[in-house]
Structures are given as structure tokens and as C-alpha cells.
Amino acid sequence: MKSVSTCTAVCEEFTNTVLVDGKHNSIIVNVDEEWFEILNDRLKGIGFKLIHKSKIGQGYTCAYIPRI
């Protein structure tokens, strides 16, 4: 499993909005619809799990946590 900082670096390739909750090792990210599948696959590949996804305009607001 990779760290939250690695997850944040991956997210920054696809969006400018990444929020980190250091207490719970989770992140919230806003991503355009066209990039969601690629980002989600990459985060799964480094050990993060999608726990929330909301449609906002032309994109999604998503929350991820590390898989245990």
C-alpha cells in the first residue's frame, strides 16, 4: 500500500483540487468525468478504495481511503 502523499501526487495529475485528512488517511478529490476511470484505476492500483462518489456538473467529487 502506498502513502497518502503518493495518492495525492497521482491525483494532482488529473485535478487541482485535492483535500487530505491526515487523521483518517483519506483524500477528497474533484475530477472531471473524462478522467475519473483512469484516476480510479490508478488509485486502486496503489492500494486506495473509493468510498464515496457524487456527480457534480461535468465531474465527480470522490473520497478515497487506504485499503487495509
N, C-alpha and C positions, 0 to 999 in steps of 0.2 A: 504494500500500500504506500502511496506517495503522500507527501505532506500537503497541507492546505496551501502553502506557498507555491508548490508545483501546480496545484489545481488552479490557483489564481493566475499564474503565468499562462497556462493553457487558455483560460477564459479571456485573457487580455488580447489574444489573437483575434477574437471574434466580437468583442464589445469593449466599451469604455466604462461600463457600469458593473463593478464587482464589489459586493459588500461581504466582509468577513466577520464571522462571530467566533472569536478566538476561544471563548469559554466553552462553546459546544463543537468547535472544529467544523463549522458549517459555512457554506457560502450561499449568497443570493446573487443571481446574475440576470440581467436583461439581455436577451439575444434576439436578433431578427429571425423570423420564421425560416428563411432560406439557409441559415447557419445552424439551426437547432440540432438536426440529426447528426451532423458532423461533430459538433461540440459534445453532445450527449455521448456519442460513441467513444470519443477521446477520453472523457471523464470516467466512463465505465472502465475503459482500458487501464486507467491508473488507479482504480480502486474506489471510485466515488459512486454513490447511489442517488438517483433522483427521488426526492421525497415530496415535491410539490411542483406543479406547473400550471400557470394561469395565462390565458391568452390576453394580451394587451396590444391593441391596434394591430400592427403588422408583425408582432413578435410575441415572445413569451417572457414571463418572469418565473425563474426556476430556483428551487432550493436543493442543494446537494449536501450530503454528509458522507464521511468515510465509511466504507463497508467494514464490518468487523469480522 
